[in-house]
C-alpha cells in the first residue's frame, strides 16, 4: 500500500467513531498493537526531542525501504507514534520525505490534542522525515 492509501484507510477507520473518547480509545488500542522496539534501542540517541513523554524511535533501512520501531512510556503518545509508524514504515526514504501527512488534519487530531501532545506529534513527524533524509542521502 502507498502512504496515501494507508492515510485514506486511517481516515475511514476514524470516521466510524462518533466522539473523541472513542477515537482516543482507538489510538490507545493502536499503541497496544505496536510491535515492541528492542530494549537495546531504548537509548537517549533514539529519544524524540520535543515530546513531553519519552518516545523512542529506531529507523532501519532494509532493501531500500525505511522501517521504524518505536515505544513510549505514555499510552496516548504510544498510540500516536503507532499511527506514524503505521503510515510511514516500509516505504522508500524519498517517499517519506515527499509525503503530505494530510490524515492528521483530516481526522481532527491536531485540534483534539493538548498543545504539548500536538508538539510531540510534530516532533515525531519531523524526526521520521529527518531519518528519511539522512538515509536517502546515504543511498545516493
C-alpha positions as CSV (number, residue, x, y, z in Angstrom):
1,X,0.0,0.0,0.0
2,X,1.1,3.6,-0.7
3,X,1.4,6.1,2.1
4,X,-1.7,7.9,0.8
5,X,-3.7,4.6,0.7
6,X,-2.8,4.0,4.4
7,X,-3.8,7.6,5.3
8,X,-7.1,7.1,3.5
9,X,-7.7,3.9,5.3
10,X,-7.0,5.6,8.7
11,X,-9.4,8.4,7.8
12,X,-12.0,5.9,7.1
13,X,-11.3,4.0,10.3
14,X,-11.6,7.1,12.4
15,X,-14.9,8.1,10.7
16,X,-16.5,5.1,12.4
17,X,-16.1,6.7,15.8
18,X,-18.6,9.3,16.8
19,X,-16.8,11.1,19.6
20,X,-13.3,11.8,20.7
21,X,-13.3,9.5,23.6
22,X,-13.9,6.6,21.2
23,X,-11.1,7.9,19.0
24,X,-8.7,8.1,21.9
25,X,-9.6,4.5,22.8
26,X,-8.8,3.5,19.2
27,X,-5.5,5.4,19.4
28,X,-4.6,3.6,22.7
29,X,-5.5,0.3,21.1
30,X,-3.2,1.0,18.1
31,X,-0.4,1.7,20.7
32,X,-1.0,-1.7,22.3
33,X,-0.6,-3.3,18.9
34,X,2.7,-1.5,18.1
35,X,5.5,-4.0,17.6
36,X,7.9,-3.6,20.5
37,X,11.2,-1.9,20.0
38,X,14.2,-3.9,21.1
39,X,15.5,-2.9,24.5
40,X,18.9,-2.1,23.1
41,X,17.3,0.8,21.1
42,X,15.8,2.4,24.2
43,X,18.7,4.7,24.4
44,X,18.9,8.5,24.6
45,X,20.1,8.7,20.9
46,X,16.8,7.3,19.8
47,X,14.6,9.5,22.0
48,X,12.5,12.1,20.1
49,X,13.3,15.6,21.3
50,X,10.2,17.8,21.8
51,X,7.9,15.1,23.3
52,X,6.8,15.6,26.8
53,X,6.8,11.8,27.5
54,X,9.6,9.5,26.4
55,X,9.4,8.3,22.8
56,X,12.0,6.0,21.3
57,X,12.1,5.7,17.5
58,X,14.5,3.4,15.7
59,X,15.0,3.6,12.0
60,X,16.2,0.7,9.9
61,X,16.9,0.6,6.2
62,X,16.2,-2.8,4.5
63,X,16.2,-3.3,0.8
64,X,15.7,0.4,0.1
65,X,12.8,0.8,2.4
66,X,12.8,2.5,5.8
67,X,11.2,0.6,8.7
68,X,10.5,2.2,12.1
69,X,10.1,0.6,15.5
70,X,9.0,2.7,18.5
71,X,7.8,2.8,22.0
72,X,6.7,5.4,24.6
73,X,6.1,5.5,28.3
74,X,2.7,7.2,27.9
75,X,-0.3,5.3,26.4
76,X,-1.7,8.1,24.2
77,X,1.7,9.0,22.9
78,X,2.4,5.4,22.2
79,X,-0.8,5.3,20.1
80,X,0.3,8.5,18.3
81,X,3.7,7.1,17.4
82,X,2.0,3.9,16.4
83,X,-0.1,5.9,13.9
84,X,3.0,7.4,12.4
85,X,4.8,4.1,12.2
86,X,1.7,2.6,10.5
87,X,1.7,5.3,7.9
88,X,5.4,5.8,7.2
89,X,7.2,2.5,7.9
90,X,8.0,0.3,5.0
91,X,8.4,3.0,2.4
92,X,11.3,4.4,0.4
93,X,13.0,7.4,2.2
94,X,12.2,9.7,-0.7
95,X,8.5,8.8,-0.5
96,X,8.6,9.5,3.3
97,X,10.3,12.9,2.7
98,X,7.9,13.9,0.0
99,X,4.7,12.9,1.6
100,X,2.0,15.2,2.8
101,X,0.6,13.8,6.0
102,X,-3.0,15.0,5.4
103,X,-4.6,12.4,7.6
104,X,-3.5,14.3,10.8
105,X,-5.7,17.3,10.0
106,X,-8.4,15.2,8.3
107,X,-9.2,13.1,11.4
108,X,-9.1,16.2,13.6
109,X,-6.1,15.1,15.5
110,X,-4.4,18.4,15.9
111,X,-7.3,20.3,17.4
112,X,-8.1,17.4,19.8
113,X,-4.6,17.0,21.3
114,X,-3.2,19.1,24.1
115,X,-0.6,21.6,22.9
116,X,2.2,19.5,24.4
117,X,0.9,16.3,22.6
118,X,0.4,18.2,19.3
119,X,4.0,19.5,19.6
120,X,5.2,15.9,20.3
121,X,3.3,14.6,17.2
122,X,5.0,17.3,15.1
123,X,8.4,16.3,16.6
124,X,7.7,12.6,15.7
125,X,6.9,13.6,12.1
126,X,10.0,15.8,11.9
127,X,12.3,13.1,13.3
128,X,10.9,10.4,10.9
129,X,11.4,12.7,8.0
130,X,15.0,13.6,9.2
131,X,15.8,9.9,9.4
132,X,14.5,9.5,5.8
133,X,16.5,12.5,4.6
134,X,19.7,11.1,6.1
135,X,19.2,7.6,4.8
136,X,18.2,8.9,1.4
137,X,21.5,10.8,1.3
138,X,23.4,7.6,2.2
139,X,21.7,5.8,-0.7
140,X,22.8,8.5,-3.3
